[in-house]
Amino acid sequence: MSFQDQDKPQFFESVSVHVAPWVHEHAEAIKEATRLKNSGDIAAAIEQCKASIRSHEKVYGSGPSPAKFTNTLRDYFKLARYLGDARRFIEAQAVLGGRLRAAEDPQNALDFSTTPMDRSMVYGEMRKLAAKTGDYVLALKYAAAEMVAWNQGLVLQQRIQELPGTPIEVDDLPRYIRTYCSRLESRFTASDFAAFLNSAYEAAMGEWTRVNLQSLEDQLAISSIEPAQGDMDSDPGVADDC
């Protein structure tokens, strides 16, 4: 094509894209769950979420698969959030615990490098739920796992330029970390949190992929505070702070 021809209108044949009916049905089902929640009927919204997930998963069969896990993950997150809004915290935690186990199943991974990212997203939702219950100790534990898992994924995907600089400084931490620490009344500060992450990194010989996430949670040393109760007032301003 000459430069003179580039300004002439080009004509192309129309292309039709076929979308399976279940895709539309699932989208409408999730919209209905949102509508129910916004109208104040949280119980119906929860049941709508559950029904949508069940019908969506049937499309992929009974066994695990990357497509099934990935395409239903955000629906499970919505379900957990709605359960949290209904103060059904134990059920919400069970939903997220199931997604964490599923994220660790190799059969659900697109490839080995996506598993840490999937785990990080689940830990992020667990963090928000813990903050909503007022358990900021648990929220910080999940926050540490969330951040380290994400860094592990960046390494495996060779996105090294996106890794945080080390040592990690307080100003490098997400705002919600500082908020959670402030709720602990100086018993554990953002500086303590940064020092903890740096210590874990150094103990792993400067390799994020060598940090054991379970050990990370277990080793986070914070002075004990009153454990969260199911009837505690939620703190949505903190829980939804990403």
N, C-alpha and C positions, 0 to 999 in steps of 0.2 A: 504494500500500500504506500502510495506517495504521500508527501506532506500535504499536498493539495487535497487529497482524498480524505484526510483525517477529520476535516470539518464537516464532511457530508454525513447525513444521518445513516446509521447502520441498522439493518433490519435482521432480526433473528427469529427463529421459530420459537413459539411459546413452549415452555417446558412445564409439564404437570408433575407434581410430587404427590405420591400416594402416602397418606398417613393412616396407619391402622386405627380402626374405630376405638380400640381400647385406650389409645393415647388421649383422645378427646374425652372419653368417659372418665379417665383418671384425673385429668385436669379439672373437669367440672366437679368431680367429687371433692377434690381438695379445696376448690373455691367455695363449695358449700360448707365445708368444715370451718373455713375462715369466716363466712357469713354468719354461721351459727354462733361462733365465738364472739364476734363483734356485736351480735344482738343480745348477748348476755347468757345464752344457753350453753354454758361450757360443758355440761354433761353430754348433751347431744353432739357437740363439736368433737368431743373425745371419741364417742362411738362412731362418728362419721370418719374420723381419721383411721380408726382401727379397721373399719370396713373397706376403706380405700386401699389401705396397705395390703389387706388380705386379697382383694381382687387383683391388685397390681402384681403381687408376688406369684399368683397362679399363672400368669402369662409366662413366667420364666421356669416353671416346673418346681418340683419339690426340693431339688438339691441346690447347693451353693453355686454362685456364679458371679463374676465381676459385674455383669450388667445388672443382675438382680440386686446386688449389694449397693452399687453406686446409684441406681435409679430410684431406690426406695429410702436412701439414707436421710434425705431432708424431710421426708414424710415422717420418719421415726423421730427426728428432731422436733418437728411440729407437735407430734403426739406427746413427747416428753415435756415440752413447754406448756402445753395445755393442761397436762396432769399437774405440773407445778403450779399453774395458775389456780387449779382447783384444790391446791394444798394436799394433793395425793402424792406426796414426795417419795414414799417407798416404791410406789408403782412407777413413777418417773425414773427413779434410779435403776429399777429393774430393766426398764426399756433401754436405757443407755448402757447398762452393763452388758446386755445382750448384743448391742451394736459393737461394743469394744471387743467382745469375744469374736464376733463375726469379722471385725477388721483384722484380727490376728490370724484368721484362717487363710492360708495361701490360695485356696480355691476361689476366694473372693477378690483377689488382687489382680489388677490388670497386668502388673509386673512387680517385681520385688521392691522397686523404688517407690511405689505408691502406698505401701502398707503404713509406713510412718506418718504420711500425710493424713491417711484415713484415721489413724489412731489419734492424731493431733486434733482433728475436727471433733471427734467424740469426746476427748478430754475437755475441749473447749465448752461443750454443752454441759458436761458434768460440773465444770467449774461454775458456770452460771447458775446451775441448779443449787449447788452448795451455797453460793452467795445468797440466793433467794431464801434459803432456809435460815440464813444468819450464821452458818458455820464457815467462818472465814479461814480457819485453819485448814479445813478440807479443801476450800476453794483455792488456797495457795498451793496445796499439794498437787491438785489437778492442773493448776496454772504452770507449775514447774514441768510436769510431764508433757503438757501441751506444747510448751516452748521448745523443749529438748527434742520431742518427737518431730516437730516441724523442721528443726535444724538437721536432724538425721535424714529426713526426706530430701532436703536441699543438697546434702552431701551426695546421697545416692543418685540424685538426678543431675549431679555435676553443676549445680547452680551456686557455685562457691561464692560468687560475687554478692549473693543475697544474704550470706551469713552475717550475723552481728559481729562487730569487732570484739576482741577480747583484750583485757578483761572487760566484762560487761559492767557498765556504769549505771547508776540509778536513773539517770536521764534517758538511758536506752530502754528502760522497762516500760511496758504499756501502762497507761494511766490507771487501769483497773487494779494493777498490782499495788500501786501506792494507796489507792482507795481501801483495798482490803486490809493492808497493813495499818492504816490509820484507825480502822475499827478495832484493832487489837490493843489500842492504847499503849503504844510504845513497847509492848512485850516482844514484838517482832517487827522490825522496820524494813522499809524498802532496801536500805543498805544491807541489812542482814540477808534479804532474799537474793540480792545481786551477789553477795559474797558466797552464798550457798551454791548458786549456779556456777560461779567461777571455780569453786572447790571441786564440784562434780566434774567439771571439764578438765581440770588439772589432774584429778585422780584417774581420768580415762586417758591420760597421756596426750591431751590436746586433740582428741578425736571424739566428736559428738556421737558417732555411731557406736562407740564402745560404752556409752553410758546406759546402764540398765534402768529402765523406766520404773520397774517395781521397786528396786532398791532406792531409787530417787525419792519416791513417795515415802517409803519407810524411814528414810534417813533425815527427812526434813524435820529438824529439831525446833519446835516451837513450844513455848510454855503453854501448858494446858489451860483451856478456857472451858466455860460451861458448854457442854455439847448441845448441838441444835436439837430442838424438839419439833415434832410435827405440827404443834399448834403455835409456833413462833410467828410473829408478823413477818411477812415477806418484805423484801427490800428491792423492788423492781428497778429502782434507779441504779443499783449496783449490779444486780443480776444481768441486766440487759446491756451493760456497758461493755462494748467490745473493744 
